[in-house]
Amino acid sequence: MSITLKQAETAVQAAKAKASDIDTLMNIAIVDAGANLVAFARMDGAWLGSLDIAQKKARTARYFDMPTGEIGKLSQPGGSLFNIEHSNGGLITFPGGIPIKNASGEIIGAIGVSGSSVENDHTVAQAGVDALQ
């Protein structure tokens, strides 16, 4: 099972609303269960460099079925996943990517957000996920 376009659009809208609430501009990417891009939004004025980061955060979260910030903790020097960010064509291992689950707990996709501090990126991504719960 994979996220639908309608669900992806709902997540993007919720993430955009949260970004506006906290007065930041974001790039928001939603990927399906196969890590393929389903929906993307670049808020007016959001950093161009964050386009790629948002998409990589979403793919990273789906590839490993965990939030990107958790992968980051494991990929520090001496950690079990040290240097993993160099795999899969480049991963992002700091907060802002979160898997998306359906009501049965199955992962159906992921969201990746970039454009502000990693704390704000995670907050906005979580709002997108929460909109589908």
C-alpha positions as CSV (number, residue, x, y, z in Angstrom):
1,M,0.0,0.0,0.0
2,S,1.2,3.5,-0.8
3,I,0.2,7.0,0.0
4,T,-2.3,8.5,-2.4
5,L,-2.0,11.9,-4.1
6,K,-5.0,13.1,-2.1
7,Q,-3.2,12.1,1.2
8,A,0.1,13.6,0.0
9,E,-1.7,16.9,-0.8
10,T,-3.3,16.9,2.6
11,A,0.1,16.4,4.2
12,V,1.6,19.2,2.1
13,Q,-1.2,21.6,3.0
14,A,-0.9,20.9,6.8
15,A,2.9,21.3,6.6
16,K,2.5,24.6,4.7
17,A,0.0,25.9,7.3
18,K,2.4,25.0,10.1
19,A,5.3,26.7,8.3
20,S,3.2,29.8,8.0
21,D,2.2,29.6,11.7
22,I,5.9,29.6,12.8
23,D,6.8,32.2,10.2
24,T,9.2,30.2,8.0
25,L,9.4,29.3,4.3
26,M,9.8,25.6,3.5
27,N,10.3,23.1,0.7
28,I,8.0,20.0,1.4
29,A,8.4,16.7,-0.4
30,I,6.1,13.6,-0.1
31,V,7.3,10.2,-1.4
32,D,5.3,7.0,-1.7
33,A,6.2,3.6,-0.3
34,G,8.7,3.1,-3.1
35,A,10.4,6.4,-2.3
36,N,9.1,8.0,-5.5
37,L,8.1,11.7,-5.4
38,V,4.3,12.1,-5.2
39,A,3.9,15.8,-4.2
40,F,6.2,18.7,-3.7
41,A,5.7,22.3,-2.7
42,R,8.2,25.2,-2.6
43,M,6.7,28.0,-0.6
44,D,7.4,31.4,-2.3
45,G,10.8,32.6,-1.3
46,A,12.0,29.3,0.2
47,W,15.7,28.5,-0.3
48,L,16.5,26.9,-3.6
49,G,19.2,24.8,-2.0
50,S,16.5,23.1,0.2
51,L,14.7,21.6,-2.8
52,D,17.1,18.7,-3.0
53,I,17.4,18.4,0.8
54,A,13.7,18.1,1.3
55,Q,13.4,15.3,-1.3
56,K,16.5,13.5,0.1
57,K,15.1,13.7,3.7
58,A,11.8,12.1,2.5
59,R,13.7,9.3,0.6
60,T,16.0,8.8,3.5
61,A,13.1,8.4,6.0
62,R,11.5,5.9,3.7
63,Y,14.6,4.0,2.8
64,F,15.3,3.3,6.5
65,D,11.7,3.6,7.9
66,M,12.8,6.0,10.7
67,P,13.0,9.7,11.2
68,T,16.1,11.2,9.6
69,G,17.2,12.7,13.0
70,E,17.4,9.2,14.4
71,I,19.6,8.1,11.5
72,G,21.8,11.1,12.3
73,K,22.3,9.9,15.8
74,L,23.4,6.5,14.6
75,S,25.7,8.0,11.9
76,Q,28.0,10.0,14.1
77,P,31.8,9.0,14.2
78,G,32.1,5.7,15.9
79,G,28.4,5.0,15.4
80,S,27.0,1.9,13.7
81,L,25.9,3.8,10.6
82,F,28.9,6.2,10.3
83,N,29.2,7.5,6.7
84,I,25.8,6.1,5.6
85,E,24.9,9.5,4.2
86,H,27.2,8.7,1.3
87,S,25.1,5.7,0.2
88,N,22.0,5.6,-2.0
89,G,23.1,8.7,-4.1
90,G,23.3,10.8,-0.9
91,L,21.2,10.8,2.2
92,I,20.3,13.4,4.7
93,T,20.8,12.5,8.3
94,F,19.5,15.4,10.2
95,P,15.9,16.1,11.3
96,G,13.1,16.9,8.9
97,G,12.3,13.6,7.3
98,I,9.6,11.3,8.9
99,P,7.9,8.1,7.6
100,I,4.2,8.2,7.1
101,K,2.1,5.3,8.3
102,N,-1.5,4.3,7.6
103,A,-4.1,3.4,10.3
104,S,-2.8,-0.1,10.4
105,G,0.7,1.1,11.1
106,E,2.1,0.2,7.7
107,I,4.6,2.7,6.2
108,I,3.0,4.2,3.1
109,G,5.5,7.0,2.3
110,A,7.5,9.7,4.0
111,I,7.7,13.5,4.2
112,G,10.8,15.6,4.0
113,V,11.0,19.3,4.9
114,S,13.8,21.8,4.5
115,G,14.2,25.5,4.7
116,S,14.8,26.6,8.3
117,S,16.4,25.2,11.4
118,V,16.3,21.4,11.8
119,E,14.0,21.9,14.7
120,N,11.6,23.9,12.5
121,D,12.0,21.4,9.7
122,H,11.0,18.5,12.0
123,T,8.0,20.5,13.5
124,V,6.7,21.2,10.0
125,A,7.2,17.6,8.8
126,Q,5.4,16.3,11.9
127,A,2.4,18.5,11.2
128,G,2.2,16.9,7.7
129,V,2.3,13.4,9.3
130,D,-0.2,14.4,11.9
131,A,-2.7,15.6,9.3
132,L,-3.0,12.0,8.1
133,Q,-3.6,10.3,11.5
